């Protein structure tokens, strides 16, 4: 996937949001479901989150990951820029 453009502008009425300004975000979700009801705990939901804050340097997009498997949610793994 290629991110061609992402813009986040500072918000003068809410300067504390997102580390001092605006925030652009994309969430990509993949869900793999098990057909057999007895194996539903093997369902997997995986998410990639792409973030850009108005305070970031040009060309920077931050990537994080989330995973749900066997009823457990694994919160935000920082995958870098």
MMTF fields as JSON, N, C-alpha, C and O atoms, coordinates in Angstrom:
{
  "mmtfVersion": "1.0.0",
  "mmtfProducer": "UNKNOWN",
  "numBonds": 323,
  "numAtoms": 324,
  "numGroups": 81,
  "numChains": 1,
  "numModels": 1,
  "chainsPerModel": [1],
  "groupsPerChain": [81],
  "chainIdList": ["A"],
  "bondAtomList": [4, 2, 8, 6, 12, 10, 16, 14, 20, 18, 24, 22, 28, 26, 32, 30, 36, 34, 40, 38, 44, 42, 48, 46, 52, 50, 56, 54, 60, 58, 64, 62, 68, 66, 72, 70, 76, 74, 80, 78, 84, 82, 88, 86, 92, 90, 96, 94, 100, 98, 104, 102, 108, 106, 112, 110, 116, 114, 120, 118, 124, 122, 128, 126, 132, 130, 136, 134, 140, 138, 144, 142, 148, 146, 152, 150, 156, 154, 160, 158, 164, 162, 168, 166, 172, 170, 176, 174, 180, 178, 184, 182, 188, 186, 192, 190, 196, 194, 200, 198, 204, 202, 208, 206, 212, 210, 216, 214, 220, 218, 224, 222, 228, 226, 232, 230, 236, 234, 240, 238, 244, 242, 248, 246, 252, 250, 256, 254, 260, 258, 264, 262, 268, 266, 272, 270, 276, 274, 280, 278, 284, 282, 288, 286, 292, 290, 296, 294, 300, 298, 304, 302, 308, 306, 312, 310, 316, 314, 320, 318],
  "bondOrderList": [1, 1, 1, 1, 1, 1, 1, 1, 1, 1, 1, 1, 1, 1, 1, 1, 1, 1, 1, 1, 1, 1, 1, 1, 1, 1, 1, 1, 1, 1, 1, 1, 1, 1, 1, 1, 1, 1, 1, 1, 1, 1, 1, 1, 1, 1, 1, 1, 1, 1, 1, 1, 1, 1, 1, 1, 1, 1, 1, 1, 1, 1, 1, 1, 1, 1, 1, 1, 1, 1, 1, 1, 1, 1, 1, 1, 1, 1, 1, 1],
  "groupList": [{"groupName": "UNK", "atomNameList": ["N", "CA", "C", "O"], "elementList": ["N", "C", "C", "O"], "formalChargeList": [0, 0, 0, 0], "bondAtomList": [1, 0, 2, 1, 3, 2], "bondOrderList": [1, 1, 2], "singleLetterCode": "X", "chemCompType": "L-PEPTIDE LINKING"}],
  "groupTypeList": [0, 0, 0, 0, 0, 0, 0, 0, 0, 0, 0, 0, 0, 0, 0, 0, 0, 0, 0, 0, 0, 0, 0, 0, 0, 0, 0, 0, 0, 0, 0, 0, 0, 0, 0, 0, 0, 0, 0, 0, 0, 0, 0, 0, 0, 0, 0, 0, 0, 0, 0, 0, 0, 0, 0, 0, 0, 0, 0, 0, 0, 0, 0, 0, 0, 0, 0, 0, 0, 0, 0, 0, 0, 0, 0, 0, 0, 0, 0, 0, 0],
  "groupIdList": [1, 2, 3, 4, 5, 6, 7, 8, 9, 10, 11, 12, 13, 14, 15, 16, 17, 18, 19, 20, 21, 22, 23, 24, 25, 26, 27, 28, 29, 30, 31, 32, 33, 34, 35, 36, 37, 38, 39, 40, 41, 42, 43, 44, 45, 46, 47, 48, 49, 50, 51, 52, 53, 54, 55, 56, 57, 58, 59, 60, 61, 62, 63, 64, 65, 66, 67, 68, 69, 70, 71, 72, 73, 74, 75, 76, 77, 78, 79, 80, 81],
  "secStructList": [7, 7, 7, 7, 7, 7, 7, 7, 7, 7, 7, 6, 6, 7, 6, 6, 4, 4, 4, 6, 1, 7, 3, 3, 3, 3, 3, 3, 3, 3, 3, 3, 7, 7, 1, 1, 4, 4, 4, 4, 4, 4, 7, 3, 3, 3, 3, 3, 3, 3, 3, 3, 3, 6, 6, 1, 7, 6, 6, 7, 7, 3, 3, 3, 3, 3, 3, 3, 3, 6, 6, 3, 3, 3, 3, 3, 3, 3, 3, 3, 7],
  "xCoordList": [0.836, 0.0, 0.883, 1.907, 0.484, 1.205, 0.305, -0.79, 0.76, 0.039, 0.568, 1.721, -0.267, 0.17, 0.111, 0.916, -0.843, -0.954, -1.743, -2.738, -1.291, -1.993, -1.746, -0.598, -2.804, -2.669, -3.364, -4.486, -2.702, -3.286, -2.969, -1.803, -3.991, -3.804, -4.094, -4.989, -3.331, -3.54, -4.905, -5.393, -5.51, -6.833, -6.677, -6.323, -6.939, -6.741, -7.715, -7.419, -8.873, -9.85, -9.63, -10.267, -8.73, -8.452, -6.963, -6.627, -6.082, -4.638, -4.034, -2.938, -4.721, -4.175, -4.391, -3.753, -5.274, -5.593, -4.433, -3.846, -4.102, -3.096, -1.716, -0.972, -1.352, -0.006, 0.16, 1.27, -0.904, -0.774, -1.45, -1.185, -2.301, -2.97, -3.813, -4.289, -3.991, -4.845, -4.241, -3.066, -5.082, -4.691, -5.418, -6.646, -4.676, -5.27, -5.036, -3.96, -6.048, -5.926, -6.638, -7.71, -6.019, -6.622, -6.536, -5.496, -7.613, -7.64, -7.957, -8.984, -7.084, -7.266, -7.515, -6.715, -8.619, -9.017, -9.127, -9.657, -8.631, -8.765, -9.414, -8.95, -10.483, -11.158, -11.181, -11.683, -10.638, -10.672, -11.591, -11.299, -12.705, -13.69, -13.616, -13.397, -13.801, -13.846, -15.278, -16.213, -15.454, -16.788, -17.424, -18.615, -16.67, -17.217, -17.419, -16.482, -18.635, -18.973, -18.089, -17.718, -17.748, -16.932, -15.525, -14.843, -15.091, -13.74, -13.733, -12.733, -14.825, -14.936, -13.813, -13.476, -13.235, -12.125, -10.912, -10.0, -10.887, -9.766, -9.965, -9.11, -11.092, -11.295, -10.187, -9.754, -9.744, -8.67, -9.126, -9.668, -8.91, -9.117, -7.787, -7.23, -7.283, -6.019, -6.255, -6.989, -5.64, -5.786, -4.426, -3.514, -4.301, -3.166, -3.719, -4.724, -3.08, -3.513, -2.405, -1.27, -2.739, -1.797, -2.187, -3.319, -1.257, -1.521, -0.562, 0.604, -1.089, -0.255, -0.757, -1.939, 0.161, -0.167, 0.384, 1.365, -0.259, 0.191, 1.605, 2.28, 2.062, 3.413, 4.481, 5.672, 4.066, 5.025, 5.78, 5.274, 6.996, 7.789, 7.137, 6.406, 7.388, 6.829, 7.231, 8.372, 6.28, 6.549, 6.476, 6.709, 6.157, 6.105, 4.682, 3.751, 4.515, 3.256, 3.615, 4.49, 2.95, 3.202, 2.296, 1.123, 2.836, 2.07, 2.003, 3.012, 0.789, 0.585, -0.275, -0.976, -0.222, -0.995, -1.774, -1.349, -2.937, -3.795, -4.186, -4.249, -4.447, -4.804, -5.783, -5.614, -6.805, -7.709, -7.701, -7.958, -7.403, -7.316, -7.716, -7.255, -8.56, -9.037, -9.572, -9.28, -10.363, -11.002, -10.088, -10.52, -8.829, -7.885, -7.555, -7.346, -7.511, -7.18, -5.777, -5.486, -4.923, -3.544, -3.47, -3.59, -3.274, -3.388, -2.101, -1.015, -2.226, -1.236, 0.231, 0.902, 0.687, 2.119, 2.643, 2.179, 3.598, 4.173, 5.071, 6.077, 4.701, 5.464, 6.399, 7.093, 6.425, 7.362, 6.784, 5.569, 7.705, 7.301, 7.274, 6.959],
  "yCoordList": [-1.165, 0.0, 1.231, 1.276, 2.222, 3.481, 4.593, 4.789, 5.324, 6.501, 7.674, 8.076, 8.221, 9.321, 10.672, 11.56, 10.827, 12.11, 11.941, 11.218, 12.606, 12.645, 14.015, 14.443, 14.704, 16.051, 16.134, 15.655, 16.734, 16.997, 18.445, 18.817, 19.247, 20.66, 20.913, 20.302, 21.817, 22.191, 22.84, 23.516, 22.634, 23.185, 24.252, 23.942, 25.5, 26.591, 26.532, 27.06, 25.892, 25.811, 24.602, 24.491, 23.684, 22.505, 22.154, 21.098, 23.013, 22.823, 21.623, 21.189, 21.075, 19.938, 18.601, 17.616, 18.537, 17.262, 16.785, 17.57, 15.508, 14.902, 15.485, 15.581, 15.874, 16.403, 17.812, 18.202, 18.582, 19.978, 20.325, 21.387, 19.475, 19.852, 18.745, 17.862, 18.81, 17.863, 16.486, 16.265, 15.555, 14.158, 13.501, 13.548, 12.89, 12.125, 10.647, 10.266, 9.811, 8.399, 7.517, 7.859, 6.368, 5.343, 4.028, 3.718, 3.252, 1.955, 0.891, 0.967, -0.095, -1.205, -2.451, -2.782, -3.146, -4.291, -5.548, -5.513, -6.652, -7.981, -8.874, -8.948, -9.55, -10.47, -11.848, -12.016, -12.829, -14.217, -14.983, -15.128, -15.472, -16.165, -17.668, -18.133, -18.42, -19.87, -20.302, -19.814, -21.214, -21.661, -22.494, -22.341, -23.358, -24.243, -23.492, -22.894, -23.526, -22.806, -23.245, -22.419, -24.519, -25.039, -24.432, -24.467, -23.878, -23.324, -21.798, -21.207, -21.15, -19.689, -18.954, -17.831, -19.555, -18.9, -18.705, -17.955, -19.362, -19.217, -18.062, -17.829, -17.328, -16.147, -15.133, -14.972, -14.466, -13.477, -12.154, -12.123, -11.078, -9.736, -9.004, -8.896, -8.505, -7.776, -6.379, -6.221, -5.384, -3.994, -3.346, -3.56, -2.556, -1.648, -0.24, 0.087, 0.58, 1.961, 2.884, 2.806, 3.757, 4.737, 6.101, 6.545, 6.767, 8.06, 9.124, 8.857, 10.337, 11.49, 12.659, 13.003, 13.259, 14.408, 15.676, 15.633, 16.804, 18.067, 18.427, 19.202, 17.885, 18.167, 17.254, 17.456, 16.245, 15.329, 16.018, 16.944, 15.548, 16.051, 15.643, 14.654, 16.387, 16.013, 14.584, 14.171, 13.846, 12.491, 11.413, 10.24, 11.787, 10.817, 10.314, 11.108, 9.004, 8.349, 7.29, 6.459, 7.316, 6.355, 5.147, 5.3, 3.934, 2.702, 1.919, 1.719, 1.478, 0.648, -0.547, -0.527, -1.585, -2.782, -3.222, -3.011, -3.846, -4.399, -5.807, -6.09, -6.681, -8.062, -8.593, -8.372, -9.293, -10.01, -11.468, -11.787, -12.361, -13.795, -14.559, -14.243, -15.548, -16.391, -15.564, -15.84, -14.542, -13.719, -12.734, -12.043, -12.651, -11.727, -10.604, -10.845, -9.379, -8.215, -7.751, -7.444, -7.701, -7.25, -5.824, -5.576, -4.901, -3.474, -2.896, -3.163, -2.135, -1.296, -1.721, -1.49, -2.333, -2.596, -1.517, -1.405, -0.73, 0.337, -0.29, -0.924, -0.108, -0.681, 0.345, 0.027, 1.561, 2.569, 3.506, 3.628, 4.17, 5.152, 4.504, 5.166],
  "zCoordList": [0.0, 0.0, 0.0, 0.682, -0.763, -0.82, -0.33, -0.857, 0.68, 1.149, 0.353, 0.516, -0.505, -1.37, -0.672, -0.957, 0.245, 0.925, 2.217, 2.266, 3.234, 4.509, 5.109, 5.226, 5.489, 6.028, 7.381, 7.546, 8.32, 9.634, 9.977, 10.104, 10.123, 10.436, 11.906, 12.489, 12.495, 13.893, 14.057, 13.151, 15.202, 15.499, 16.581, 17.718, 16.226, 17.187, 18.364, 19.436, 18.175, 19.268, 20.166, 21.213, 19.773, 20.588, 20.46, 19.926, 20.937, 20.718, 21.44, 21.085, 22.446, 23.184, 22.501, 22.872, 21.512, 20.862, 20.002, 19.257, 20.102, 19.234, 19.398, 18.422, 20.592, 20.805, 20.277, 19.915, 20.221, 19.83, 18.526, 17.962, 18.039, 16.8, 16.226, 16.939, 14.919, 14.222, 14.091, 14.384, 13.639, 13.586, 12.422, 12.354, 11.508, 10.41, 10.703, 11.164, 10.433, 10.793, 9.776, 9.276, 9.48, 8.631, 9.389, 9.969, 9.393, 10.055, 9.014, 8.339, 8.88, 7.949, 8.784, 9.659, 8.521, 9.337, 8.492, 7.381, 9.016, 8.407, 9.449, 10.587, 9.062, 9.973, 9.333, 8.222, 10.034, 9.584, 10.522, 11.709, 9.982, 10.804, 10.583, 9.464, 11.66, 11.604, 11.323, 11.958, 10.375, 9.994, 11.094, 11.365, 11.727, 12.752, 14.066, 14.594, 14.586, 15.813, 16.977, 17.811, 17.047, 18.151, 18.163, 19.188, 17.03, 16.93, 16.87, 16.46, 17.268, 17.165, 17.89, 17.515, 18.908, 19.609, 18.71, 19.059, 17.572, 16.645, 15.665, 14.81, 15.776, 14.94, 15.223, 16.364, 14.186, 14.318, 13.714, 12.609, 14.434, 13.898, 14.025, 15.118, 12.903, 12.902, 12.323, 11.347, 12.92, 12.474, 12.301, 13.1, 11.255, 11.092, 11.199, 10.568, 11.98, 12.166, 11.678, 12.148, 10.735, 10.203, 10.743, 10.554, 11.416, 12.042, 11.534, 11.246, 11.435, 11.122, 11.963, 11.934, 12.71, 13.553, 12.909, 12.166, 13.202, 12.615, 13.056, 12.378, 14.166, 14.663, 14.035, 14.27, 13.236, 12.598, 11.467, 10.834, 11.229, 10.109, 8.793, 8.753, 7.711, 6.409, 6.025, 6.232, 5.468, 5.006, 6.075, 5.782, 7.315, 8.41, 8.611, 8.748, 8.629, 8.988, 10.024, 9.784, 11.165, 12.238, 12.046, 11.706, 12.263, 12.056, 13.359, 14.035, 13.698, 14.877, 14.511, 13.499, 15.328, 15.071, 16.295, 17.431, 16.044, 17.088, 16.66, 15.464, 17.605, 17.288, 18.325, 19.524, 17.853, 18.754, 18.333, 17.172, 19.286, 19.002, 20.251, 21.348, 20.095, 21.19, 22.35, 23.514, 22.013, 23.027, 23.724, 24.647, 23.304, 23.933, 22.955, 21.767, 23.464, 22.647, 22.998, 24.154, 22.008, 22.193, 21.677, 20.477, 22.588, 22.301, 21.75, 22.264, 20.742, 20.073, 20.175, 21.18, 19.123, 18.961, 18.022, 16.887, 18.48, 17.666, 16.599, 16.918, 15.335, 14.228, 13.59, 12.624, 14.112, 13.645, 12.599, 12.44, 11.883, 10.861, 9.487, 8.498]
}
